[in-house]
Amino acid sequence: MALPNFGQMKDMYQLQKKAKQLQKELKELEIEARSTDNLVGVVVSGEMKIVAIEIADELLTPEKKNELEANLKDTIGQAMSRAQTESATRMQPLLKDMKLPGM
């Protein structure tokens, strides 16, 4: 098996450096989504982690439990979907640099 030449090693180092930078950007990226009635807000990071949840006081009653659950489910799903789309968009140049088949 042939060893990689200096140029290939340099390319691999640059790729690794880009990947670490992208990872940092995704960690710092925050995507916000709000329910249609604006009573629930969710912030998700580019790493698909929930950063914050905001709930209007009027939803914090036993009578509004089902509405709160539905709003949370929809809003979290919306935020996750947006974060996933943004992460994929930001990863495209890196994947292209890796020259993976099908990219």
MMTF fields as JSON, N, C-alpha, C and O atoms, coordinates in Angstrom:
{
  "mmtfVersion": "1.0.0",
  "mmtfProducer": "UNKNOWN",
  "numBonds": 411,
  "numAtoms": 412,
  "numGroups": 103,
  "numChains": 1,
  "numModels": 1,
  "chainsPerModel": [1],
  "groupsPerChain": [103],
  "chainIdList": ["A"],
  "bondAtomList": [4, 2, 8, 6, 12, 10, 16, 14, 20, 18, 24, 22, 28, 26, 32, 30, 36, 34, 40, 38, 44, 42, 48, 46, 52, 50, 56, 54, 60, 58, 64, 62, 68, 66, 72, 70, 76, 74, 80, 78, 84, 82, 88, 86, 92, 90, 96, 94, 100, 98, 104, 102, 108, 106, 112, 110, 116, 114, 120, 118, 124, 122, 128, 126, 132, 130, 136, 134, 140, 138, 144, 142, 148, 146, 152, 150, 156, 154, 160, 158, 164, 162, 168, 166, 172, 170, 176, 174, 180, 178, 184, 182, 188, 186, 192, 190, 196, 194, 200, 198, 204, 202, 208, 206, 212, 210, 216, 214, 220, 218, 224, 222, 228, 226, 232, 230, 236, 234, 240, 238, 244, 242, 248, 246, 252, 250, 256, 254, 260, 258, 264, 262, 268, 266, 272, 270, 276, 274, 280, 278, 284, 282, 288, 286, 292, 290, 296, 294, 300, 298, 304, 302, 308, 306, 312, 310, 316, 314, 320, 318, 324, 322, 328, 326, 332, 330, 336, 334, 340, 338, 344, 342, 348, 346, 352, 350, 356, 354, 360, 358, 364, 362, 368, 366, 372, 370, 376, 374, 380, 378, 384, 382, 388, 386, 392, 390, 396, 394, 400, 398, 404, 402, 408, 406],
  "bondOrderList": [1, 1, 1, 1, 1, 1, 1, 1, 1, 1, 1, 1, 1, 1, 1, 1, 1, 1, 1, 1, 1, 1, 1, 1, 1, 1, 1, 1, 1, 1, 1, 1, 1, 1, 1, 1, 1, 1, 1, 1, 1, 1, 1, 1, 1, 1, 1, 1, 1, 1, 1, 1, 1, 1, 1, 1, 1, 1, 1, 1, 1, 1, 1, 1, 1, 1, 1, 1, 1, 1, 1, 1, 1, 1, 1, 1, 1, 1, 1, 1, 1, 1, 1, 1, 1, 1, 1, 1, 1, 1, 1, 1, 1, 1, 1, 1, 1, 1, 1, 1, 1, 1],
  "groupList": [{"groupName": "MET", "atomNameList": ["N", "CA", "C", "O"], "elementList": ["N", "C", "C", "O"], "formalChargeList": [0, 0, 0, 0], "bondAtomList": [1, 0, 2, 1, 3, 2], "bondOrderList": [1, 1, 2], "singleLetterCode": "M", "chemCompType": "L-PEPTIDE LINKING"}, {"groupName": "ALA", "atomNameList": ["N", "CA", "C", "O"], "elementList": ["N", "C", "C", "O"], "formalChargeList": [0, 0, 0, 0], "bondAtomList": [1, 0, 2, 1, 3, 2], "bondOrderList": [1, 1, 2], "singleLetterCode": "A", "chemCompType": "L-PEPTIDE LINKING"}, {"groupName": "LEU", "atomNameList": ["N", "CA", "C", "O"], "elementList": ["N", "C", "C", "O"], "formalChargeList": [0, 0, 0, 0], "bondAtomList": [1, 0, 2, 1, 3, 2], "bondOrderList": [1, 1, 2], "singleLetterCode": "L", "chemCompType": "L-PEPTIDE LINKING"}, {"groupName": "PRO", "atomNameList": ["N", "CA", "C", "O"], "elementList": ["N", "C", "C", "O"], "formalChargeList": [0, 0, 0, 0], "bondAtomList": [1, 0, 2, 1, 3, 2], "bondOrderList": [1, 1, 2], "singleLetterCode": "P", "chemCompType": "L-PEPTIDE LINKING"}, {"groupName": "ASN", "atomNameList": ["N", "CA", "C", "O"], "elementList": ["N", "C", "C", "O"], "formalChargeList": [0, 0, 0, 0], "bondAtomList": [1, 0, 2, 1, 3, 2], "bondOrderList": [1, 1, 2], "singleLetterCode": "N", "chemCompType": "L-PEPTIDE LINKING"}, {"groupName": "PHE", "atomNameList": ["N", "CA", "C", "O"], "elementList": ["N", "C", "C", "O"], "formalChargeList": [0, 0, 0, 0], "bondAtomList": [1, 0, 2, 1, 3, 2], "bondOrderList": [1, 1, 2], "singleLetterCode": "F", "chemCompType": "L-PEPTIDE LINKING"}, {"groupName": "GLY", "atomNameList": ["N", "CA", "C", "O"], "elementList": ["N", "C", "C", "O"], "formalChargeList": [0, 0, 0, 0], "bondAtomList": [1, 0, 2, 1, 3, 2], "bondOrderList": [1, 1, 2], "singleLetterCode": "G", "chemCompType": "PEPTIDE LINKING"}, {"groupName": "GLN", "atomNameList": ["N", "CA", "C", "O"], "elementList": ["N", "C", "C", "O"], "formalChargeList": [0, 0, 0, 0], "bondAtomList": [1, 0, 2, 1, 3, 2], "bondOrderList": [1, 1, 2], "singleLetterCode": "Q", "chemCompType": "L-PEPTIDE LINKING"}, {"groupName": "LYS", "atomNameList": ["N", "CA", "C", "O"], "elementList": ["N", "C", "C", "O"], "formalChargeList": [0, 0, 0, 0], "bondAtomList": [1, 0, 2, 1, 3, 2], "bondOrderList": [1, 1, 2], "singleLetterCode": "K", "chemCompType": "L-PEPTIDE LINKING"}, {"groupName": "ASP", "atomNameList": ["N", "CA", "C", "O"], "elementList": ["N", "C", "C", "O"], "formalChargeList": [0, 0, 0, 0], "bondAtomList": [1, 0, 2, 1, 3, 2], "bondOrderList": [1, 1, 2], "singleLetterCode": "D", "chemCompType": "L-PEPTIDE LINKING"}, {"groupName": "TYR", "atomNameList": ["N", "CA", "C", "O"], "elementList": ["N", "C", "C", "O"], "formalChargeList": [0, 0, 0, 0], "bondAtomList": [1, 0, 2, 1, 3, 2], "bondOrderList": [1, 1, 2], "singleLetterCode": "Y", "chemCompType": "L-PEPTIDE LINKING"}, {"groupName": "GLU", "atomNameList": ["N", "CA", "C", "O"], "elementList": ["N", "C", "C", "O"], "formalChargeList": [0, 0, 0, 0], "bondAtomList": [1, 0, 2, 1, 3, 2], "bondOrderList": [1, 1, 2], "singleLetterCode": "E", "chemCompType": "L-PEPTIDE LINKING"}, {"groupName": "ILE", "atomNameList": ["N", "CA", "C", "O"], "elementList": ["N", "C", "C", "O"], "formalChargeList": [0, 0, 0, 0], "bondAtomList": [1, 0, 2, 1, 3, 2], "bondOrderList": [1, 1, 2], "singleLetterCode": "I", "chemCompType": "L-PEPTIDE LINKING"}, {"groupName": "ARG", "atomNameList": ["N", "CA", "C", "O"], "elementList": ["N", "C", "C", "O"], "formalChargeList": [0, 0, 0, 0], "bondAtomList": [1, 0, 2, 1, 3, 2], "bondOrderList": [1, 1, 2], "singleLetterCode": "R", "chemCompType": "L-PEPTIDE LINKING"}, {"groupName": "SER", "atomNameList": ["N", "CA", "C", "O"], "elementList": ["N", "C", "C", "O"], "formalChargeList": [0, 0, 0, 0], "bondAtomList": [1, 0, 2, 1, 3, 2], "bondOrderList": [1, 1, 2], "singleLetterCode": "S", "chemCompType": "L-PEPTIDE LINKING"}, {"groupName": "THR", "atomNameList": ["N", "CA", "C", "O"], "elementList": ["N", "C", "C", "O"], "formalChargeList": [0, 0, 0, 0], "bondAtomList": [1, 0, 2, 1, 3, 2], "bondOrderList": [1, 1, 2], "singleLetterCode": "T", "chemCompType": "L-PEPTIDE LINKING"}, {"groupName": "VAL", "atomNameList": ["N", "CA", "C", "O"], "elementList": ["N", "C", "C", "O"], "formalChargeList": [0, 0, 0, 0], "bondAtomList": [1, 0, 2, 1, 3, 2], "bondOrderList": [1, 1, 2], "singleLetterCode": "V", "chemCompType": "L-PEPTIDE LINKING"}],
  "groupTypeList": [0, 1, 2, 3, 4, 5, 6, 7, 0, 8, 9, 0, 10, 7, 2, 7, 8, 8, 1, 8, 7, 2, 7, 8, 11, 2, 8, 11, 2, 11, 12, 11, 1, 13, 14, 15, 9, 4, 2, 16, 6, 16, 16, 16, 14, 6, 11, 0, 8, 12, 16, 1, 12, 11, 12, 1, 9, 11, 2, 2, 15, 3, 11, 8, 8, 4, 11, 2, 11, 1, 4, 2, 8, 9, 15, 12, 6, 7, 1, 0, 14, 13, 1, 7, 15, 11, 14, 1, 15, 13, 0, 7, 3, 2, 2, 8, 9, 0, 8, 2, 3, 6, 0],
  "groupIdList": [1, 2, 3, 4, 5, 6, 7, 8, 9, 10, 11, 12, 13, 14, 15, 16, 17, 18, 19, 20, 21, 22, 23, 24, 25, 26, 27, 28, 29, 30, 31, 32, 33, 34, 35, 36, 37, 38, 39, 40, 41, 42, 43, 44, 45, 46, 47, 48, 49, 50, 51, 52, 53, 54, 55, 56, 57, 58, 59, 60, 61, 62, 63, 64, 65, 66, 67, 68, 69, 70, 71, 72, 73, 74, 75, 76, 77, 78, 79, 80, 81, 82, 83, 84, 85, 86, 87, 88, 89, 90, 91, 92, 93, 94, 95, 96, 97, 98, 99, 100, 101, 102, 103],
  "secStructList": [7, 7, 7, 7, 7, 2, 2, 2, 2, 2, 2, 2, 2, 2, 2, 2, 2, 2, 2, 2, 2, 2, 2, 2, 2, 2, 2, 2, 7, 3, 3, 3, 3, 3, 7, 6, 6, 1, 1, 3, 3, 3, 3, 3, 3, 6, 6, 1, 7, 3, 3, 3, 3, 3, 3, 7, 4, 4, 4, 7, 1, 4, 4, 4, 2, 2, 2, 2, 2, 2, 2, 2, 2, 2, 2, 2, 2, 2, 2, 2, 2, 2, 2, 2, 2, 2, 2, 2, 2, 2, 2, 2, 2, 2, 2, 2, 2, 2, 6, 7, 6, 6, 7],
  "xCoordList": [0.853, 0.0, 0.89, 1.807, 0.626, 1.437, 1.072, -0.098, 2.066, 1.839, 1.38, 1.782, 0.537, 0.107, 1.294, 2.176, 1.307, 2.396, 2.133, 1.068, 3.116, 3.014, 1.786, 1.108, 1.5, 0.343, -0.963, -1.85, -1.092, -2.304, -2.438, -3.532, -1.296, -1.326, -1.738, -2.494, -1.242, -1.599, -3.094, -3.768, -3.611, -5.043, -5.884, -6.911, -5.441, -6.169, -6.166, -7.174, -5.029, -4.942, -5.905, -6.606, -5.946, -6.839, -8.308, -9.129, -8.612, -9.966, -10.364, -11.479, -9.441, -9.695, -9.9, -10.765, -9.113, -9.227, -10.592, -11.236, -11.03, -12.35, -13.466, -14.451, -13.298, -14.319, -14.445, -15.555, -13.325, -13.363, -14.011, -14.768, -13.718, -14.324, -15.835, -16.609, -16.245, -17.673, -18.36, -19.46, -17.716, -18.276, -18.483, -19.506, -17.515, -17.628, -18.787, -19.566, -18.896, -19.985, -21.347, -22.272, -21.468, -22.754, -23.101, -24.271, -22.097, -22.335, -22.863, -23.719, -22.339, -22.734, -23.998, -24.63, -24.364, -25.545, -26.81, -26.974, -27.697, -28.98, -30.11, -30.116, -31.049, -32.221, -33.447, -33.644, -34.266, -35.46, -36.714, -36.787, -37.677, -38.992, -40.04, -39.831, -41.176, -42.277, -43.566, -43.757, -44.431, -45.737, -46.546, -46.267, -47.545, -48.343, -49.066, -49.31, -49.406, -50.071, -49.063, -49.445, -47.783, -46.682, -46.607, -46.018, -47.199, -47.199, -46.049, -45.752, -45.414, -44.288, -43.139, -43.331, -41.946, -40.741, -39.698, -39.579, -38.938, -37.898, -36.642, -36.712, -35.491, -34.202, -33.411, -33.277, -32.882, -32.119, -30.751, -30.636, -29.721, -28.387, -28.208, -29.015, -27.144, -26.817, -26.441, -26.355, -26.215, -25.927, -27.198, -27.133, -28.35, -29.669, -29.943, -30.628, -29.414, -29.672, -30.578, -30.388, -31.562, -32.46, -31.687, -31.109, -31.694, -30.981, -31.937, -31.576, -33.158, -34.12, -35.542, -35.809, -36.44, -37.875, -38.569, -38.311, -39.445, -40.208, -41.688, -42.173, -42.395, -43.827, -44.568, -44.212, -45.593, -46.408, -47.153, -47.611, -47.266, -47.917, -49.336, -49.784, -50.036, -51.429, -51.577, -52.67, -50.485, -50.546, -50.224, -50.307, -49.862, -49.439, -50.591, -50.489, -51.67, -52.816, -53.21, -52.97, -53.814, -54.226, -55.173, -55.14, -56.01, -56.963, -56.261, -56.812, -55.083, -54.345, -53.254, -52.421, -53.27, -52.236, -52.102, -50.994, -53.215, -53.176, -52.67, -51.901, -53.1, -52.645, -51.137, -50.42, -50.67, -49.237, -48.429, -47.405, -48.888, -48.182, -48.114, -47.062, -49.209, -49.237, -48.311, -47.569, -48.359, -47.487, -46.015, -45.197, -45.686, -44.299, -43.837, -42.758, -44.658, -44.305, -44.074, -43.064, -44.995, -44.882, -43.695, -42.953, -43.524, -42.473, -41.086, -40.156, -40.94, -39.65, -39.344, -38.212, -40.341, -40.142, -39.72, -38.834, -40.347, -40.021, -38.579, -37.839, -38.187, -36.829, -35.794, -34.76, -36.057, -35.127, -34.973, -33.864, -36.069, -36.03, -35.207, -34.388, -35.424, -34.652, -33.163, -32.313, -32.854, -31.452, -30.798, -29.641, -31.529, -31.006, -30.726, -29.687, -31.632, -31.458, -30.247, -29.43, -30.138, -29.016, -27.689, -26.695, -27.665, -26.445, -26.027, -24.849, -26.98, -26.676, -26.138, -25.197, -26.741, -26.279, -24.839, -24.032, -24.525, -23.168, -22.152, -20.96, -22.618, -21.714, -21.398, -20.379, -22.252, -22.073, -20.679, -20.085, -20.119, -18.778, -17.715, -16.796, -17.843, -16.882, -16.988, -15.97, -18.208, -18.404, -17.886, -17.343, -18.06, -17.569, -16.042, -15.458, -15.389, -13.927, -13.418, -12.3, -14.249, -13.844, -13.901, -13.348, -14.571, -14.694, -15.289, -14.787, -16.374, -17.067, -17.922, -18.489, -18.021, -18.869, -20.316, -20.842, -20.938, -22.326, -22.534, -23.68, -21.492, -21.61, -21.354, -21.404],
  "yCoordList": [-1.178, 0.0, 1.229, 1.337, 2.14, 3.34, 4.35, 4.513, 5.008, 6.055, 7.329, 7.592, 8.125, 9.371, 10.321, 10.368, 11.067, 12.017, 13.279, 13.438, 14.169, 15.381, 16.216, 16.755, 16.324, 17.092, 16.523, 17.277, 15.206, 14.567, 14.79, 15.02, 14.716, 14.938, 16.378, 16.623, 17.325, 18.724, 18.918, 19.627, 18.281, 18.355, 17.782, 18.351, 16.654, 16.032, 16.953, 17.072, 17.601, 18.527, 19.696, 20.082, 20.265, 21.382, 20.97, 21.727, 19.766, 19.245, 19.08, 19.418, 18.561, 18.384, 19.749, 19.898, 20.719, 22.067, 22.669, 23.282, 22.491, 22.977, 22.281, 22.908, 20.978, 20.218, 20.72, 20.839, 21.012, 21.517, 22.9, 23.201, 23.738, 25.066, 24.948, 25.66, 24.047, 23.836, 23.342, 23.785, 22.435, 21.908, 23.048, 23.099, 23.951, 25.1, 26.003, 26.458, 26.26, 27.094, 26.487, 27.195, 25.175, 24.516, 24.56, 24.682, 24.46, 24.521, 25.901, 26.02, 26.949, 28.321, 28.77, 29.751, 28.058, 28.409, 28.204, 27.171, 29.185, 29.057, 29.364, 30.398, 28.454, 28.576, 28.698, 27.888, 29.712, 29.909, 29.598, 29.89, 29.011, 28.775, 29.202, 29.109, 29.671, 30.084, 29.415, 29.168, 29.133, 28.559, 29.598, 30.795, 29.13, 30.038, 31.083, 32.196, 30.733, 31.693, 32.514, 33.355, 32.257, 32.999, 32.795, 33.613, 31.713, 31.464, 30.551, 30.452, 29.895, 29.002, 29.343, 29.512, 29.438, 29.653, 28.624, 28.24, 28.175, 27.174, 27.609, 28.055, 27.474, 27.744, 26.443, 25.791, 26.076, 24.842, 25.191, 26.085, 24.489, 24.722, 23.939, 23.07, 24.256, 23.52, 22.079, 21.268, 21.753, 20.377, 19.632, 18.542, 20.231, 19.648, 19.516, 18.589, 20.432, 20.441, 21.624, 22.726, 21.38, 22.449, 23.393, 22.976, 24.674, 25.691, 26.409, 26.709, 26.682, 27.402, 27.082, 26.791, 27.145, 27.009, 28.143, 28.38, 28.835, 29.937, 29.587, 29.24, 29.684, 29.364, 30.537, 30.994, 31.021, 32.113, 31.638, 30.497, 32.511, 32.168, 31.635, 30.765, 32.149, 31.734, 30.256, 29.698, 29.62, 28.186, 27.3, 26.076, 27.906, 27.136, 26.873, 27.117, 26.376, 25.985, 24.563, 24.139, 23.835, 22.461, 22.393, 21.425, 23.41, 23.411, 23.543, 23.128, 24.102, 24.342, 23.292, 23.453, 22.225, 21.195, 20.632, 20.55, 20.248, 19.675, 20.682, 20.329, 21.928, 22.977, 23.207, 23.371, 23.217, 23.395, 22.246, 22.47, 21.031, 19.863, 19.922, 19.654, 20.264, 20.354, 21.468, 21.28, 22.622, 23.732, 23.35, 23.638, 22.708, 22.293, 21.312, 21.465, 20.312, 19.301, 19.935, 19.667, 20.762, 21.397, 22.356, 22.356, 23.164, 24.17, 23.541, 23.978, 22.532, 21.825, 21.148, 21.202, 20.518, 19.875, 20.871, 20.589, 22.023, 23.082, 23.578, 23.751, 23.803, 24.279, 23.23, 23.565, 21.977, 20.892, 20.77, 20.595, 20.863, 20.762, 21.899, 21.675, 23.111, 24.263, 24.095, 24.375, 23.637, 23.452, 22.363, 22.495, 21.31, 20.22, 20.723, 20.4, 21.5, 22.05, 22.981, 22.903, 23.85, 24.798, 24.06, 24.416, 23.045, 22.261, 21.556, 21.557, 20.962, 20.263, 21.234, 20.916, 22.42, 23.435, 23.841, 23.998, 24.009, 24.412, 23.276, 23.534, 22.035, 20.895, 20.604, 19.98, 21.044, 20.719, 21.034, 20.174, 22.235, 22.512, 21.563, 21.169, 21.199, 20.287, 18.904, 18.274, 18.428, 17.116, 17.106, 16.106, 18.225, 18.337, 18.25, 17.6, 18.917, 18.871, 17.456, 17.105, 16.647, 15.264, 14.372, 13.272, 14.853, 14.119, 12.724, 11.728, 12.692, 11.436, 11.12, 12.03, 9.859, 9.498, 9.923, 9.783, 10.439, 10.841, 12.239, 12.676, 12.955, 14.323, 15.307, 16.517],
  "zCoordList": [0.0, 0.0, 0.0, 0.814, -0.897, -1.026, 0.059, 0.405, 0.575, 1.564, 0.86, -0.273, 1.53, 0.901, 0.748, 1.605, -0.337, -0.519, 0.294, 0.89, 0.308, 1.113, 0.725, 1.599, -0.561, -1.028, -0.501, -0.105, -0.491, 0.019, 1.529, 2.044, 2.225, 3.675, 3.984, 4.924, 3.194, 3.373, 3.118, 3.864, 2.055, 1.745, 2.885, 3.254, 3.437, 4.547, 5.767, 6.463, 6.022, 7.151, 6.952, 7.887, 5.739, 5.441, 5.599, 6.117, 5.144, 5.258, 6.724, 7.12, 7.512, 8.936, 9.611, 10.474, 9.217, 9.758, 9.418, 10.27, 8.159, 7.733, 8.51, 8.898, 8.732, 9.461, 10.898, 11.417, 11.538, 12.914, 12.959, 13.882, 11.971, 11.908, 11.712, 12.352, 10.824, 10.587, 11.855, 12.184, 12.556, 13.801, 14.807, 15.489, 14.892, 15.789, 15.365, 16.202, 14.047, 13.539, 13.848, 14.247, 13.664, 13.927, 15.409, 15.773, 16.254, 17.691, 18.084, 18.96, 17.423, 17.74, 17.001, 17.393, 15.94, 15.154, 15.977, 16.626, 15.949, 16.639, 15.664, 14.996, 15.602, 14.736, 15.638, 16.544, 15.383, 16.199, 15.381, 14.187, 16.043, 15.441, 16.462, 17.671, 15.943, 16.808, 16.337, 15.147, 17.284, 16.931, 16.16, 16.233, 15.426, 14.598, 15.445, 14.98, 16.677, 17.563, 18.376, 19.19, 18.145, 18.775, 20.292, 20.998, 20.791, 22.225, 22.667, 23.857, 21.713, 22.015, 21.068, 19.864, 21.642, 20.851, 21.223, 22.386, 20.232, 20.461, 19.713, 18.568, 20.377, 19.752, 19.771, 20.806, 18.583, 18.421, 17.844, 17.006, 18.292, 17.739, 16.444, 16.116, 15.714, 14.498, 14.774, 13.851, 16.039, 16.443, 16.854, 17.423, 16.56, 16.84, 18.343, 18.776, 19.117, 20.557, 20.878, 20.364, 21.731, 22.14, 23.059, 24.062, 22.689, 23.448, 24.401, 25.539, 23.934, 24.757, 24.318, 23.152, 25.289, 25.031, 25.772, 26.952, 25.07, 25.659, 25.54, 24.463, 26.666, 26.685, 27.312, 28.398, 26.63, 27.166, 28.407, 28.47, 29.379, 30.646, 30.448, 31.195, 29.452, 29.257, 28.883, 28.987, 28.45, 28.125, 29.328, 29.236, 30.44, 31.61, 32.578, 33.78, 32.026, 32.851, 32.451, 31.321, 33.382, 33.054, 31.851, 31.093, 31.676, 30.565, 29.21, 28.19, 29.188, 27.94, 27.69, 26.798, 28.482, 28.38, 26.965, 26.436, 26.351, 25.001, 23.971, 23.077, 24.099, 23.18, 23.337, 22.35, 24.579, 24.844, 24.248, 23.602, 24.464, 23.916, 22.39, 21.809, 21.745, 20.285, 19.788, 18.824, 20.448, 20.07, 20.23, 19.356, 21.333, 21.559, 20.487, 19.913, 20.226, 19.227, 17.861, 17.211, 17.434, 16.113, 16.035, 15.053, 17.066, 17.047, 17.152, 16.474, 17.986, 18.08, 16.744, 16.263, 16.153, 14.852, 13.785, 12.978, 13.782, 12.824, 13.033, 12.065, 14.277, 14.575, 14.192, 13.614, 14.503, 14.163, 12.645, 12.139, 11.943, 10.485, 9.885, 8.993, 10.374, 9.887, 10.197, 9.352, 11.41, 11.803, 10.946, 10.545, 10.673, 9.84, 8.422, 7.846, 7.867, 6.526, 6.483, 5.565, 7.465, 7.507, 7.688, 7.056, 8.537, 8.743, 7.458, 7.101, 6.773, 5.52, 4.475, 3.748, 4.405, 3.452, 3.746, 2.83, 5.021, 5.397, 5.204, 5.033, 5.232, 5.059, 3.599, 3.302, 2.686, 1.268, 0.737, 0.086, 0.984, 0.46, 1.013, 0.296, 2.285, 2.896, 2.269, 1.979, 2.059, 1.442, 0.007, -0.464, -0.674, -2.04, -2.05, -2.918, -1.068, -0.957, -0.679, -1.057, -0.013, 0.304, -0.937, -0.944, -1.98, -3.241, -3.04, -3.56, -2.269, -2.056, -3.28, -3.884, -3.65, -4.783, -4.54, -3.436, -5.578, -5.465, -4.938, -4.829, -4.61, -4.089, -5.201, -4.978]
}
